Amino acid sequence: MHLRITCALIAGALALASCEAQRPEPIGDQGTGGTGGGGDGGTGGGSSWTFATVDGAADTGHQAELRIAPGSGLAAAWYRNTGRQGTCQLPDRDPAPTDVWEVVYGEEQGGTFATEVVAEVELVGRPTGLSLSFDGSGAPMVAYMGGQPAQYRCGGTDSMLSTRGGGSWSHATIDADGAVPGMIFEEDVDFCADYQDACNKGDVVGLWPALGMADGSPILAYRDIHFGFGVDAEEKADLQLWWRGSRVTAEATSGGGQFTRLAVDGAGGVHLAHYNEHKLSSAIPNVSTEGIWMLHFEDGGWTREKVVPTTPVGETLALAASAGTVGLAWHEPKAGVVRYAERNDATWSAPQVVDNRGLTGLSPSLAFDAGGRPALAYRRCGPAGQSGSDCTAADDALRFAVRTAGVWKTSTVRNDEGRQEGLATSLAFDGEGRPAILFQESFFDAQEGVVLRRLVLARGDVP
């Protein structure tokens, strides 16, 4: 196994430290804009969109993922808050509350979504990712953090994989202890040892899972935060990989593994993206850890590269592959924009600003259409120049962008008054080439006096 480190977003052999200074020319909004309808069935943007509520529970649609099922229909998985609390009793500690969540799976059937509960999990705080894929027989698989409490942390802290078969779901624990001494990269062996073998200690695993199929086998990446508290939890976090029935450490004690995404290209190459917010020394000499990293399995071996040195990166990453192209998108809070770059023949393009209208590009999701055009769904938070994370309902909107002949065309899908649209987004193209966006929306119910979060599906015309 070999290593390649590049600053991929810089043309030519410039020094890594110069990456942040390179800025592309902003691309202005070229869509028609517009607003969504007053509810389900409204339209918006440069094309016609219809809307349907997939899950109307009081607090649902967290970490939603939309996929194309083997029969070319839409399928999705997400978290739903039950509103119930559990009780955690760790040894020699007082009882502590946990929140009970449902992992939900849904399939489009006759124009509606049929939903079922995959599993109930007890968590401390909000969920940290789930991932949906299908095995070789077409059965849905969902990866998430659940299982049993850790030694020092309440709630589910195991890497779990649930598979549907025979009308029910089976549940497998992929990792419960985080002890994975095998390394993809040889230099990580000494790096882990120098940190007192931190990469093999603790038992809080399964955060930010990324699931797919490669070489006929399920492949799952997930984060290991060791004991789940203190410096080791974040700054020395690992990225673990389960493939072909065994576990291996993909990134050791580096602090990475946030917002992990996985894509498999047309040649069977595996591509993993993850984010590291910590600027520390890495296992690679003269290369610090902060930024967006990618791992590639191609031609029988693994490589890794630091693609984006920028921090912070907001909320999530977006990754997709089409034939020999790998696309990556991310939101930069400091600039308030969404950027896109793509990799062809192991070379990255310079990043493009997809949309710079207002504080935009939050919660991006990326997909390629049948013609290989990249498209993005994302959230606009507010007007240009707005700082902070609070978004105004008047300027909040769900947005869509597609690149045609090298030009990004952007439009508003929905921005209903009084609602926050696109708190989480997931984009896919159906068998007819139509874009579908699964998104979470939030609004205040004045009658009940509570904020509701529901899951909505938008379907558009072929762009």
C-alpha positions in Angstrom: 0.0 0.0 0.0 1.3 3.4 -0.9 0.7 7.0 0.0 0.2 10.1 -2.1 -0.3 13.5 -0.5 -1.5 16.4 -2.7 -3.0 19.8 -2.3 -5.4 18.9 -5.0 -7.1 22.2 -5.4 -4.0 24.0 -6.6 -2.9 23.9 -10.2 0.8 23.0 -10.6 3.4 22.2 -8.0 2.6 25.0 -5.5 3.4 24.5 -1.8 0.7 23.1 0.4 0.7 26.2 2.5 -0.5 28.2 -0.6 -3.7 26.2 -0.9 -5.9 28.5 1.2 -4.8 31.6 -0.8 -6.1 30.2 -4.2 -9.6 31.4 -4.8 -11.8 30.7 -7.9 -13.9 33.3 -9.5 -17.4 33.3 -8.0 -20.2 32.1 -10.3 -23.3 34.1 -9.9 -26.9 32.8 -9.7 -28.2 31.9 -13.1 -31.5 30.4 -12.2 -34.9 32.0 -12.2 -35.3 31.7 -8.5 -38.9 31.7 -7.2 -40.7 30.4 -4.2 -42.3 27.1 -3.3 -46.0 26.6 -3.0 -48.0 27.0 0.2 -47.7 23.3 1.0 -47.5 19.9 -0.7 -47.9 20.3 -4.4 -46.2 23.7 -4.7 -43.7 24.6 -7.4 -40.5 26.6 -7.3 -37.2 27.4 -9.1 -36.5 27.2 -12.7 -38.4 23.9 -13.1 -41.6 22.5 -11.7 -41.4 20.8 -8.3 -44.0 18.8 -6.4 -43.8 18.1 -2.7 -45.0 15.2 -0.5 -44.6 14.7 3.2 -42.7 11.4 3.8 -42.8 11.5 7.6 -45.1 13.9 9.4 -44.1 13.0 13.0 -43.3 15.8 15.4 -39.5 15.5 15.3 -38.3 13.4 12.3 -36.1 13.5 9.2 -32.8 13.7 11.0 -29.7 12.6 9.0 -31.9 11.4 6.1 -30.4 9.6 3.1 -32.1 9.0 -0.2 -31.1 6.2 -2.5 -32.2 4.5 -5.7 -33.4 1.0 -4.9 -32.4 -1.9 -7.2 -35.9 -1.7 -8.8 -35.2 2.0 -9.7 -37.6 3.3 -7.1 -36.7 5.7 -4.3 -35.7 4.4 -0.9 -34.6 6.3 2.2 -33.5 6.0 5.8 -33.6 8.5 8.6 -33.9 9.1 12.4 -37.1 9.9 14.1 -37.2 11.1 17.7 -39.8 9.2 19.7 -40.0 11.8 22.5 -39.3 9.1 25.0 -36.3 8.8 27.4 -34.4 5.8 28.6 -32.3 5.3 31.6 -28.6 4.5 31.6 -26.9 3.0 34.5 -23.1 2.8 34.3 -21.1 1.1 37.1 -20.5 3.3 40.1 -22.5 6.2 38.6 -25.9 7.8 39.1 -28.6 6.9 36.6 -28.6 9.2 33.5 -31.3 9.8 30.9 -31.0 8.9 27.2 -33.1 9.9 24.2 -34.8 7.1 22.4 -34.7 7.3 18.6 -36.1 5.2 15.8 -34.1 4.3 12.7 -36.7 4.4 10.0 -36.6 2.9 6.4 -39.0 3.8 3.6 -39.6 2.7 0.1 -41.7 4.4 -2.6 -44.7 2.3 -3.4 -47.4 3.5 -5.8 -46.5 7.2 -5.4 -46.3 7.1 -1.6 -43.6 6.0 0.9 -44.2 2.8 2.9 -42.2 3.1 6.1 -41.0 0.7 8.8 -38.9 0.9 11.9 -35.5 -0.7 11.5 -34.4 -0.4 15.1 -34.7 1.7 18.3 -31.5 3.2 19.7 -30.8 5.1 22.8 -28.4 8.0 22.3 -26.9 10.9 24.2 -27.7 14.0 22.2 -28.4 14.2 18.5 -27.6 11.3 16.1 -24.3 11.5 14.3 -25.1 10.0 10.9 -26.6 6.9 9.3 -26.1 5.4 5.9 -28.2 3.4 3.5 -27.2 0.9 0.8 -28.3 -2.4 -0.8 -26.5 -5.7 -0.8 -25.9 -8.0 -3.7 -29.4 -9.5 -3.5 -31.1 -6.1 -3.4 -31.8 -6.1 0.3 -31.6 -2.8 2.1 -28.8 -2.3 4.7 -28.7 0.6 7.2 -25.6 1.5 9.2 -25.8 3.6 12.4 -24.5 3.9 15.9 -26.5 1.9 18.4 -26.1 -1.3 20.5 -24.8 -1.1 24.0 -23.4 1.6 26.3 -19.6 2.0 26.6 -17.6 1.8 29.7 -17.8 5.5 30.3 -20.6 6.7 28.0 -24.3 6.1 28.0 -26.5 5.2 25.0 -25.6 3.1 22.0 -21.9 3.2 21.2 -21.4 0.4 18.8 -21.2 0.3 15.0 -24.3 -1.5 13.9 -25.5 -2.8 10.5 -29.1 -3.8 10.0 -30.3 -5.8 6.9 -33.8 -6.6 5.9 -34.6 -10.2 4.8 -37.7 -12.3 4.9 -39.9 -9.4 6.0 -37.8 -8.5 9.1 -34.6 -6.8 10.1 -31.5 -8.6 11.4 -28.9 -6.6 13.4 -25.2 -7.2 13.4 -22.6 -5.5 15.6 -19.7 -4.6 13.4 -17.5 -3.1 16.1 -18.0 -2.8 19.8 -14.5 -2.2 21.2 -12.5 0.0 18.7 -9.5 -2.3 19.0 -8.4 -2.6 15.4 -4.6 -3.0 15.3 -4.4 -3.6 11.5 -3.5 -0.4 9.5 -4.0 0.4 5.9 -1.0 2.7 5.9 2.2 1.5 7.4 3.2 4.9 8.8 0.1 4.9 11.0 1.5 1.9 13.0 4.3 3.9 14.6 2.0 7.0 14.9 -0.5 5.0 17.0 2.3 3.6 19.1 3.7 7.0 19.8 0.3 8.0 21.2 0.4 5.1 23.7 -1.7 2.9 21.5 -4.6 5.3 21.7 -6.0 4.0 18.5 -6.9 0.7 20.1 -8.4 2.0 23.4 -11.9 2.9 24.3 -15.2 1.6 23.0 -17.2 4.4 21.5 -17.5 3.6 17.8 -19.9 3.9 14.8 -20.2 7.7 14.4 -20.7 9.1 10.9 -21.1 5.8 9.1 -20.7 5.6 5.3 -21.9 2.4 3.7 -21.7 0.9 0.2 -21.0 -2.2 -1.9 -17.5 -2.8 -3.4 -16.2 -5.9 -5.0 -19.4 -7.8 -4.2 -19.1 -7.1 -0.4 -20.5 -4.4 1.9 -18.0 -1.8 2.9 -18.5 0.5 5.9 -16.4 3.4 7.2 -17.1 4.9 10.7 -15.5 7.0 13.4 -13.9 5.8 16.6 -13.7 8.3 19.4 -12.2 6.0 22.0 -13.5 6.6 25.5 -15.9 9.3 24.3 -14.6 12.1 26.5 -11.5 14.2 26.9 -8.9 15.0 24.4 -8.7 11.5 23.1 -12.4 11.6 22.0 -11.8 14.1 19.2 -8.2 15.0 18.6 -7.1 11.4 18.6 -10.2 9.9 16.8 -9.7 7.2 14.2 -11.4 6.4 10.9 -12.2 2.6 10.8 -13.1 0.5 7.8 -15.0 -2.8 7.7 -14.8 -4.6 4.3 -14.7 -8.2 3.1 -15.7 -9.3 6.6 -12.8 -7.8 8.5 -11.9 -4.5 10.2 -8.9 -2.3 9.5 -7.9 1.2 10.7 -7.9 3.7 7.8 -6.7 6.8 9.7 -5.1 6.3 13.1 -5.2 8.9 16.0 -5.5 11.8 13.5 -8.8 13.4 14.7 -10.6 12.7 11.5 -13.6 10.7 10.5 -16.3 13.5 10.7 -19.0 13.7 8.0 -17.6 10.5 6.3 -18.9 9.8 2.8 -18.3 6.9 0.5 -18.7 6.5 -3.3 -17.8 3.7 -5.7 -16.9 4.6 -9.3 -17.7 2.8 -12.5 -14.5 0.9 -12.4 -15.1 -0.4 -8.9 -12.8 2.1 -7.2 -13.7 3.1 -3.6 -13.5 6.7 -2.5 -13.8 7.9 1.0 -14.1 11.5 2.1 -13.9 12.7 5.7 -13.3 15.9 7.6 -10.8 16.8 10.4 -11.3 20.0 12.3 -8.1 19.7 14.4 -4.7 21.1 13.3 -2.2 18.7 14.6 0.8 16.8 13.4 -0.1 13.8 11.3 1.6 10.6 10.4 2.9 12.2 7.2 5.9 14.5 7.8 5.3 18.2 7.3 1.5 17.7 6.8 -1.0 18.8 9.4 -4.3 17.1 9.9 -6.9 19.8 9.4 -9.2 19.9 6.3 -11.0 17.4 4.0 -9.1 14.2 3.3 -9.8 11.5 0.8 -8.8 7.8 0.6 -8.9 5.9 -2.7 -8.8 2.2 -3.3 -7.7 1.8 -7.0 -5.7 -0.8 -8.8 -5.5 -3.0 -5.7 -4.0 -0.4 -3.3 -4.9 2.5 -1.1 -3.8 6.1 -1.3 -4.8 9.1 0.7 -4.6 12.8 0.1 -5.5 16.1 1.8 -7.8 17.7 -0.8 -9.1 20.8 1.0 -7.0 22.4 3.8 -9.8 24.8 4.7 -11.4 24.8 8.1 -14.1 25.0 9.3 -16.4 23.1 7.0 -20.1 23.3 7.7 -22.5 20.5 8.7 -21.6 17.8 6.2 -19.7 16.7 3.0 -21.2 15.7 -0.3 -19.5 13.0 -2.4 -20.6 11.1 -5.5 -19.0 9.2 -8.4 -19.9 8.8 -12.1 -17.9 6.6 -14.4 -14.3 7.8 -13.8 -15.3 11.1 -12.2 -15.4 11.7 -8.4 -17.2 14.9 -7.2 -16.8 16.6 -3.8 -18.8 19.5 -2.5 -18.7 21.4 0.9 -20.0 24.5 2.6 -17.4 27.1 3.8 -19.0 29.1 6.7 -16.4 31.9 6.5 -17.1 32.6 2.9 -20.8 31.7 3.1 -20.6 29.7 -0.1 -20.8 26.1 -1.5 -17.8 24.8 -3.4 -17.4 21.9 -5.8 -14.3 20.1 -7.2 -13.9 16.9 -9.1 -11.3 14.3 -9.7 -10.5 12.7 -13.0 -7.5 10.5 -13.7 -6.2 11.1 -10.2 -6.1 14.9 -10.7 -8.4 17.4 -9.0 -9.9 20.4 -10.7 -9.8 23.9 -9.2 -12.8 24.4 -7.0 -15.8 26.3 -8.3 -18.2 28.4 -6.3 -21.5 26.9 -7.2 -23.7 29.5 -5.5 -22.9 32.8 -3.8 -26.4 34.3 -3.4 -26.6 34.9 0.3 -25.2 32.7 3.1 -25.7 29.5 1.2 -24.6 26.0 0.6 -25.5 24.5 4.0 -26.2 20.7 4.2 -25.1 20.0 0.6 -25.9 16.7 -1.2 -24.4 15.7 -4.5 -25.5 13.4 -7.3 -24.7 12.9 -11.0 -27.5 12.5 -13.5 -27.6 9.9 -16.3 -25.6 12.2 -18.5 -22.8 12.6 -16.0 -23.7 16.2 -15.0 -23.1 17.0 -11.3 -26.0 18.5 -9.4 -26.4 19.8 -5.8 -29.2 20.3 -3.3 -28.5 22.5 -0.4 -29.9 25.1 2.0 -29.6 28.9 1.8 -29.6 30.3 5.3 -30.0 34.0 4.8 -28.9 37.2 3.0 -25.3 38.0 2.0 -23.1 39.2 4.9 -25.1 37.4 7.6 -22.9 35.9 10.2 -23.6 33.2 12.7 -25.7 30.1 12.5 -29.1 31.5 13.1 -31.2 31.7 9.8 -34.1 33.9 9.1 -37.2 32.2 7.8 -37.8 35.0 5.3 -34.5 34.3 3.5 -34.3 30.6 4.2 -34.7 28.3 1.1 -34.0 24.9 -0.3 -31.8 25.3 -3.4 -30.9 23.2 -6.4 -28.0 23.6 -8.9 -26.9 21.6 -12.0 -23.9 22.1 -14.2 -24.5 22.2 -17.9 -21.8 22.9 -20.5 -19.5 24.0 -17.7 -22.0 26.5 -16.2 -23.8 26.1 -12.9 -27.5 27.0 -13.1 -29.1 27.5 -9.7 -32.7 27.9 -8.6 -34.9 28.0 -5.5 -36.9 24.8 -4.9 -38.9 26.0 -2.0 -38.9 28.9 0.6 -42.3 28.8 2.1 -42.9 31.7 4.6 -42.4 30.7 8.2 -40.6 27.5 7.4 -36.9 26.6 7.4 -36.3 24.3 4.4 -33.4 21.9 3.8 -32.1 21.5 7.4 -30.8 18.2 6.0 -30.9 17.3 2.3 -30.3 14.2 0.2 -30.4 14.3 -3.6 -30.8 11.5 -6.2 -32.0 11.1 -9.8 -34.7 8.6 -10.4 -34.9 6.1 -13.3 -36.6 8.8 -15.5 -33.8 11.3 -14.9 -35.9 13.5 -12.6 -34.2 15.0 -9.5 -35.6 14.0 -6.1 -34.6 15.8 -2.9 -35.4 14.5 0.5 -35.2 17.3 3.0 -36.1 18.2 6.6 -38.1 21.3 7.2 -38.9 23.0 10.5 -41.7 25.3 11.4 -43.5 26.7 14.5 -46.9 25.2 15.2 -48.7 28.1 16.9 -51.7 25.9 17.9 -49.5 23.5 19.8 -46.8 26.0 20.8 -44.0 23.7 19.6 -41.4 23.6 16.8 -42.1 20.7 14.4 -39.6 19.0 12.1 -40.9 16.8 9.3 -39.4 15.0 6.3 -40.5 16.1 2.8 -39.7 14.8 -0.7 -39.4 17.2 -3.6 -39.5 15.9 -7.2 -38.6 18.0 -10.2 -38.6 17.9 -13.9 -35.6 16.7 -15.9 -33.2 19.7 -15.6 
